[in-house]
Amino acid sequence: MPAIRPRHLCSVAAALALTLTVPATTAAADPGPTALREVLFVGNNWDGTADVLKSSGDFAKIGRINVVPDKAQRMAEINADPIKWIYFMAIRNSVGEGHDQFVDDMYATPDGRSMVVSRPSFADVVSIDLASGAVNWRFAVSGYRADHMAVSPDGTRVAVSASTSNTVHVLDIDTGAQLGSFATGDKPHENVFTGGGDYIWNMSIGEVNTDLDAPWLDWTKGDRRITVVDARTFQRVKVIDMRSRLDAIGLKDYSDAVRPAAFSPDESKLYFQVSFFNGFFEYDVATDRITRTKTLPKNPATSDDRTTFVNDSRHHGISMKPDGSKLCVAGTMDDYATVVDRTTLQEGPLVPVAKPYWATVSGDGRSCVVSESGADQVTAIDFATGQKTVSVPVGDHPQRVRLARVPADWTGPASR
């Protein structure tokens, strides 16, 4: 057997060392998926912040995010453009009730690393890194105001209403690249993905910032309709004008501006609110007709003068328990929230809350969570009893509340 020379010994040793170290280096570079926890995002519209709460239980606060870290840059752009400045001030003095609107809606990316936010006053959508608080990407919507969003069931696409251009943009949630867009009625508002992400339903609400609120002036509010599109091709599948459906059941004086809405678990029924109405409707998708009307109690302290309703919405916020048995309704101008049995449409206790602006469902499905924009807190109501369980303080004028997932050890951006 030939002798192994010293330089060969060095080569063998180096090869063995490489063999042993490569797997360790590879493992260190790929730590695997981050462990995530479910939370609630609460958008504080006038603050320009979002509070992050536990998704159930005591709903304790976990952290806070500044959703306008680029505020100085955005304001410089607005102040340099007279048209943008006019729209910025119009938003402040109309729908903003004298305040700037810095966060309308927000969702998390599937990996829990970023929050995607629509910012009405800045007419954009941004992705904010949850670890650093920095902006990952920004998409400027067409027109001058961004509004409600929706995320596809697989978490990859986000649809945002551009309310002054009558357009919905659909974006890649990771990059902000536009995948497509579609035209809507006047002032697109709520968006909902259905069919496992195959369709997008958009509800346009028309003009809500005028005092032309009498039923006989309803025609001044514009083209209000539901637009249903294919979520991949963005081609229109169906248009639903609730005017004829309301007229068919003798409700000619009711607005057809569809506000927040919730589908039944099988998506066969749509429950929706309309402008000025203290209640909601049940719409059967297959037969294309309104099947039931639920009128909820009025607060005696609330004026019936429609011009006093904020943005035409007497009630704004509706959600459904995951098993489909209960609805939760935010009675915005009537200062209460209530749980409604879906079978009988009987409401439960009227839980006093201050100007509730949205209703969602807790992570465990046991509670309805409403944002109290008039008290700067969110309140949980037990679906089983209809009673309040807890209130948690948040920032200035909370509106949208969404379930999300963030890294399990996250408590806020490192830079804050």
C-alpha positions in Angstrom: 0.0 0.0 0.0 1.6 3.3 -1.0 2.4 5.8 1.8 0.1 8.8 2.2 2.2 12.0 1.8 1.8 14.9 4.3 0.2 17.2 1.7 -2.4 14.5 1.0 -3.1 14.3 4.7 -3.8 18.0 4.7 -6.2 17.7 1.8 -8.1 14.8 3.5 -8.4 16.8 6.7 -9.7 19.9 4.9 -12.3 17.8 3.1 -13.4 16.2 6.3 -13.7 19.7 7.9 -15.7 21.0 5.0 -18.0 18.0 5.2 -18.7 18.5 8.9 -19.1 22.3 8.7 -21.4 22.7 5.7 -24.5 21.3 7.3 -24.1 23.4 10.4 -23.7 26.6 8.3 -26.7 25.7 6.2 -28.8 25.1 9.3 -27.8 28.5 10.8 -28.8 30.3 7.6 -32.2 28.8 7.5 -33.8 29.0 10.9 -37.1 27.7 9.6 -40.6 29.4 9.8 -41.1 31.9 12.6 -43.6 30.9 15.3 -46.6 33.1 15.1 -49.4 34.1 17.4 -52.9 35.4 16.6 -53.6 39.0 17.5 -56.1 41.8 16.8 -55.0 44.9 14.8 -56.9 48.0 15.9 -56.5 51.0 13.6 -56.5 54.4 15.4 -57.5 56.5 12.4 -56.9 60.0 13.9 -53.7 58.9 15.7 -51.9 57.3 12.8 -51.2 54.3 15.0 -52.4 50.7 15.2 -52.6 48.9 18.6 -52.0 45.1 18.7 -54.0 43.2 21.2 -54.4 39.6 22.3 -57.0 38.0 20.0 -59.2 36.6 22.9 -59.3 36.3 26.7 -58.5 39.7 28.3 -57.5 41.3 25.0 -54.5 42.8 26.6 -52.3 45.2 24.7 -49.2 43.7 23.2 -47.7 46.6 21.3 -48.2 49.7 19.1 -47.2 50.6 15.5 -46.7 54.0 14.0 -48.4 53.6 10.6 -47.2 57.0 9.3 -43.4 56.8 9.8 -43.1 58.7 6.5 -45.5 61.5 7.5 -43.0 64.3 6.9 -42.3 63.1 3.3 -46.0 62.6 2.5 -46.9 66.1 3.9 -44.2 67.7 1.9 -45.6 66.2 -1.3 -49.1 67.3 -0.5 -48.1 70.8 0.4 -46.2 71.1 -2.9 -49.3 70.1 -5.0 -52.3 72.4 -4.8 -54.8 69.7 -6.0 -53.5 67.1 -3.5 -53.7 69.8 -0.7 -57.3 70.6 -1.6 -58.3 66.9 -1.4 -56.3 66.4 1.8 -58.1 69.3 3.5 -61.5 68.1 2.1 -61.0 64.7 3.7 -60.0 66.4 7.0 -63.1 68.6 7.0 -65.7 66.1 5.8 -65.3 62.4 6.4 -62.5 63.1 8.9 -64.8 65.2 11.1 -62.0 67.8 11.4 -59.2 65.2 11.7 -56.8 63.6 9.3 -57.4 60.0 8.4 -54.2 58.0 8.7 -55.4 54.4 8.9 -58.6 53.0 7.5 -57.8 49.3 7.2 -54.9 46.9 7.9 -53.9 43.3 7.6 -50.8 41.1 8.3 -48.8 39.3 5.6 -49.0 35.5 5.9 -45.5 35.3 7.4 -46.5 37.8 10.1 -43.5 40.1 9.3 -45.4 43.1 8.0 -48.6 45.1 8.3 -50.3 46.4 5.2 -52.3 49.6 5.8 -54.6 51.8 3.7 -54.2 55.5 4.6 -57.1 57.7 3.4 -55.5 61.1 3.8 -52.3 59.9 2.0 -54.2 58.1 -0.8 -52.0 55.1 -0.5 -51.4 51.6 0.8 -48.1 50.8 2.6 -46.4 47.8 4.0 -44.7 48.4 7.3 -42.1 46.0 8.7 -43.2 44.9 12.2 -39.7 44.4 13.4 -38.3 47.8 12.4 -41.3 50.0 11.9 -40.0 51.0 8.4 -42.0 51.2 5.2 -41.3 48.2 2.9 -43.3 49.4 0.0 -45.9 52.1 -0.9 -48.6 52.0 -3.6 -50.3 55.3 -4.4 -54.0 54.6 -5.3 -55.7 56.3 -8.2 -57.5 59.5 -7.2 -57.1 61.1 -3.8 -58.3 58.7 -1.1 -57.8 55.0 0.0 -60.5 53.2 1.9 -61.5 49.7 2.9 -59.4 46.6 2.0 -59.8 42.9 1.9 -57.2 40.1 1.8 -57.6 36.9 -0.2 -58.1 33.7 1.8 -54.5 32.5 1.0 -53.2 35.9 2.2 -51.3 36.7 -1.0 -53.5 39.5 -2.5 -55.0 42.7 -1.0 -57.9 44.6 -2.6 -58.2 48.3 -1.7 -60.9 50.8 -2.6 -59.8 54.1 -4.2 -62.9 56.0 -3.3 -62.5 59.1 -5.5 -61.6 57.3 -8.7 -64.3 54.5 -8.4 -61.7 51.9 -8.6 -60.5 48.8 -6.7 -56.8 48.0 -7.0 -55.6 44.4 -6.3 -52.0 44.2 -5.1 -49.4 41.5 -4.3 -49.3 41.7 -0.5 -45.5 41.0 -0.4 -44.3 43.5 -3.1 -47.1 46.0 -3.5 -47.2 45.3 -7.3 -50.6 45.8 -8.9 -52.0 42.6 -10.2 -55.1 44.2 -11.6 -58.0 46.6 -11.0 -61.6 47.1 -11.8 -64.2 49.8 -12.0 -67.0 50.1 -9.4 -70.0 52.3 -8.6 -69.5 55.7 -6.9 -67.3 55.8 -3.8 -66.3 52.1 -3.5 -66.2 51.0 0.2 -66.3 47.5 1.5 -64.5 44.6 -0.2 -65.1 40.9 0.4 -63.4 37.8 -1.2 -65.8 34.8 -1.7 -65.6 31.4 -3.3 -62.3 30.6 -1.6 -60.7 33.7 -3.2 -62.3 33.3 -6.7 -64.4 36.4 -6.5 -64.4 39.9 -5.1 -67.5 41.7 -4.0 -67.3 45.5 -3.8 -70.0 47.7 -2.3 -70.1 51.3 -3.5 -71.8 53.7 -1.1 -72.1 56.9 -3.2 -71.8 60.4 -1.8 -72.0 60.4 2.0 -70.7 63.9 2.7 -73.6 66.1 1.7 -76.7 67.2 3.6 -79.0 66.1 0.7 -80.2 63.3 2.9 -84.0 63.4 2.5 -85.4 60.3 0.8 -86.6 62.4 -2.2 -83.0 63.5 -2.7 -81.7 60.0 -2.8 -80.9 60.3 -6.5 -78.2 62.9 -5.7 -76.1 60.2 -3.9 -74.8 58.7 -7.1 -74.4 55.1 -8.5 -74.5 52.7 -5.6 -74.2 49.0 -6.3 -72.5 45.8 -5.6 -69.9 44.9 -8.2 -68.8 41.2 -8.3 -65.7 40.4 -10.3 -63.5 37.4 -11.1 -60.6 37.8 -8.7 -58.0 36.6 -11.2 -59.1 38.2 -14.4 -60.9 41.2 -12.8 -63.7 40.9 -15.3 -67.2 41.8 -14.1 -69.3 38.8 -13.2 -72.4 40.5 -11.8 -73.8 43.8 -10.7 -76.4 44.0 -7.9 -78.4 47.2 -7.5 -80.3 47.0 -4.2 -82.6 49.8 -5.3 -84.9 47.4 -7.2 -84.6 44.7 -4.5 -85.7 47.2 -1.8 -88.5 48.6 -4.0 -89.8 45.1 -4.5 -90.5 44.7 -0.8 -92.0 48.2 -0.5 -89.0 50.0 0.9 -88.7 52.8 -1.6 -87.6 55.4 1.0 -84.7 53.3 2.2 -81.2 53.9 0.9 -79.5 51.4 -1.3 -76.0 52.3 -0.2 -74.7 49.0 1.1 -72.3 49.6 4.0 -70.6 46.8 6.1 -71.7 43.3 5.2 -71.2 39.7 6.4 -71.7 36.4 4.5 -73.1 33.3 6.1 -70.4 30.5 6.4 -71.7 28.8 3.2 -72.0 32.2 1.5 -75.6 31.6 0.6 -76.8 34.6 2.5 -75.5 38.2 2.8 -76.4 40.4 5.8 -75.8 44.1 5.1 -76.4 47.5 6.5 -77.5 50.6 4.5 -77.2 54.3 5.0 -79.5 55.9 7.6 -81.1 52.6 8.7 -81.0 51.3 12.3 -81.0 47.6 11.3 -79.9 45.3 8.5 -81.2 43.1 5.6 -80.8 39.4 4.7 -80.1 38.8 1.0 -80.4 35.4 -0.6 -77.6 35.1 -3.2 -79.2 32.3 -5.3 -82.6 33.9 -5.7 -81.2 37.4 -5.9 -83.7 38.9 -3.4 -84.0 40.4 0.0 -85.6 37.8 2.2 -85.7 39.4 5.7 -85.5 42.9 7.2 -84.4 43.5 10.8 -85.1 46.8 12.4 -83.2 47.4 15.6 -84.2 49.7 18.4 -83.5 53.4 18.2 -81.8 55.3 21.0 -84.2 57.9 22.3 -81.3 60.3 22.7 -80.3 60.0 19.0 -81.8 62.6 16.7 -83.7 61.3 13.6 -82.2 64.2 11.6 -80.3 62.4 8.9 -77.9 65.2 8.5 -76.5 64.5 12.0 -75.5 60.9 11.1 -71.7 60.6 10.6 -71.1 59.9 6.9 -74.8 58.8 6.5 -74.3 55.7 8.6 -76.7 55.2 11.5 -75.4 51.7 12.0 -72.0 50.8 10.8 -70.4 47.4 11.6 -71.7 43.8 11.3 -70.0 40.5 11.8 -71.0 36.8 12.2 -70.0 34.1 14.7 -68.0 31.5 12.8 -70.7 28.8 13.2 -73.2 31.1 11.6 -75.6 31.2 14.5 -75.2 34.8 15.7 -74.7 38.2 14.2 -73.1 41.2 16.0 -74.2 44.7 15.1 -72.6 48.0 15.8 -75.4 50.6 16.3 -73.1 53.6 15.6 -75.3 56.6 16.1 -77.4 54.8 18.6 -74.4 54.1 20.9 -74.9 50.4 21.4 -73.9 47.0 20.1 -76.0 43.9 20.2 -75.8 40.2 19.4 -78.7 39.0 17.1 -79.8 35.4 16.8 -79.6 34.6 13.1 -82.6 32.2 13.0 -85.1 34.4 14.8 -83.4 37.8 14.3 -84.1 38.5 17.9 -81.6 40.9 19.4 -80.0 40.4 22.8 -79.1 43.1 25.4 -78.3 46.5 24.0 -74.7 47.0 25.3 -73.9 50.7 25.8 -70.9 51.7 23.7 -69.7 55.0 22.4 -70.1 55.4 18.6 -69.1 51.9 17.7 -67.6 51.9 14.2 -66.8 48.3 13.5 -67.6 44.7 14.6 -65.3 41.7 14.3 -64.9 38.3 15.9 -62.3 37.3 18.5 -59.7 34.7 17.6 -61.5 32.0 19.6 -64.8 32.8 18.0 -66.6 33.4 21.4 -66.8 37.2 21.4 -67.8 40.0 19.2 -65.2 42.9 19.3 -66.4 46.4 18.6 -64.4 49.6 18.2 -65.7 52.4 20.3 -64.5 55.4 18.3 -66.3 57.8 20.8 -64.4 56.4 23.8 -61.1 55.3 22.3 -61.4 51.7 23.4 -62.5 48.3 22.0 -65.1 46.2 23.8 -65.7 42.5 23.7 -69.2 41.1 23.9 -69.9 37.4 24.7 -71.8 35.8 21.8 -73.4 33.3 24.3 -74.8 35.9 26.7 -74.8 39.1 24.7 -73.1 40.8 27.7 -70.0 42.9 27.7 -66.9 41.1 29.1 -64.1 43.6 28.9 -63.0 47.0 27.4 -59.4 47.9 26.5 -58.1 51.4 25.9 -56.6 52.1 22.5 -55.6 55.2 20.5 -57.5 58.1 19.0 -60.7 57.1 17.1 -60.4 53.4 16.6 -62.2 52.1 13.5 -61.3 48.9 11.7 -60.4 45.8 13.8 -58.9 42.8 12.1 -57.5 39.4 13.1 -53.8 38.9 12.2 -50.8 36.9 13.0 -47.4 38.3 14.2 -44.2 36.6 15.5 -44.9 35.0 18.9 -42.3 37.1 20.7 -43.3 40.4 19.1 -44.0 43.4 21.4 -43.4 46.3 19.0 -40.9 47.7 16.5 -37.4 47.9 17.8 -37.0 51.5 16.6 -40.0 52.9 18.5 
